[in-house]
Amino acid sequence: MLTVTTPSIEGKMIETHYGIVSGDAIVGANMFRDVFARVRDVIGGRAGGYEKALRAAKQAALDDMIAETEQLGANAIVGVDLDYEAVGESMLMVSATGTAVRVA
């Protein structure tokens, strides 16, 4: 599935707009990962556990958006936007939105 952040696709003509599509994923941070992340914040370095969880949530949100697009019969998504939002004290929500289109 062709997925871009731009409003158009260079070299392609948009034939049909199907409307807004989206996907969401919520991940929880477990207690041990929180503790190790705080230790890394103090001594420096990257919080690998959080980064892995964030990548997985982002991919899940994109996969949901792509599945919705395929159900509509579209073959591309333009104007893709990813948003991240804290939910409570220990959860993160990733939302992916875009416009489903058919390109030639």
C-alpha positions in Angstrom: 0.0 0.0 0.0 1.4 3.3 -1.0 1.3 5.6 2.0 2.6 9.2 2.0 2.5 12.2 4.2 2.1 14.6 1.3 -1.3 15.6 -0.1 -0.5 14.1 -3.5 1.8 11.5 -5.1 4.3 12.7 -7.6 3.7 11.1 -11.0 0.3 9.7 -10.0 -3.2 11.0 -10.6 -5.7 10.7 -7.8 -8.9 9.3 -9.4 -11.1 8.9 -6.4 -11.1 10.2 -2.8 -12.7 7.7 -0.3 -12.4 9.8 2.8 -10.5 9.8 6.1 -9.1 6.5 7.4 -7.5 5.9 10.7 -5.9 3.4 13.0 -5.1 3.6 16.8 -3.0 1.6 19.1 -2.6 1.9 22.9 0.4 0.5 24.7 1.0 0.2 28.4 4.4 0.7 30.0 5.0 -2.0 32.6 6.6 -1.3 36.0 10.0 -2.8 35.2 10.4 -0.9 32.0 9.5 2.3 33.9 12.2 1.6 36.5 14.9 0.9 33.9 13.9 3.9 31.8 14.3 6.2 34.9 17.7 4.7 35.6 18.7 5.3 32.0 17.4 8.9 32.2 19.7 9.5 35.2 22.8 7.9 33.8 22.2 8.7 30.1 21.4 6.5 27.1 18.4 5.4 25.3 15.3 3.7 26.7 15.3 0.7 24.3 12.2 -0.9 25.8 10.2 2.2 25.3 11.5 2.7 21.8 10.6 -0.9 20.8 7.1 -0.5 22.3 6.6 2.9 20.5 7.7 1.4 17.2 5.3 -1.5 17.6 2.4 0.8 18.5 3.1 3.0 15.5 3.2 0.0 13.2 -0.1 -1.4 14.6 -1.8 2.0 14.1 -0.5 2.1 10.5 -1.6 -1.5 9.9 -5.1 -0.7 11.1 -5.3 2.3 8.9 -4.1 0.3 5.8 -6.6 -2.4 6.6 -9.5 0.1 6.6 -8.2 1.6 3.3 -8.1 -1.9 1.7 -11.7 -2.5 2.8 -12.8 0.7 1.0 -11.1 -0.5 -2.2 -8.5 2.3 -2.3 -4.9 1.7 -3.3 -3.1 4.5 -1.5 -3.2 6.9 1.5 -2.2 10.5 1.3 -1.8 13.1 4.0 -0.7 10.6 6.6 -0.3 12.0 10.1 0.9 10.3 13.3 -0.1 11.6 16.7 1.1 10.5 20.1 -0.9 11.1 23.3 -0.3 10.0 26.9 -3.3 8.2 28.3 -3.2 8.2 32.1 0.1 7.8 33.8 1.4 4.6 32.1 -0.2 4.3 28.7 0.5 5.8 25.3 -1.9 6.1 22.3 -0.6 6.3 18.8 -3.1 7.5 16.1 -2.5 7.3 12.4 -4.9 9.2 10.0 -4.9 9.9 6.3 -7.1 10.1 3.2 -7.8 6.9 1.3 -7.5 7.4 -2.5 -7.4 5.5 -5.7 -4.4 6.5 -7.9 -3.7 5.6 -11.5 
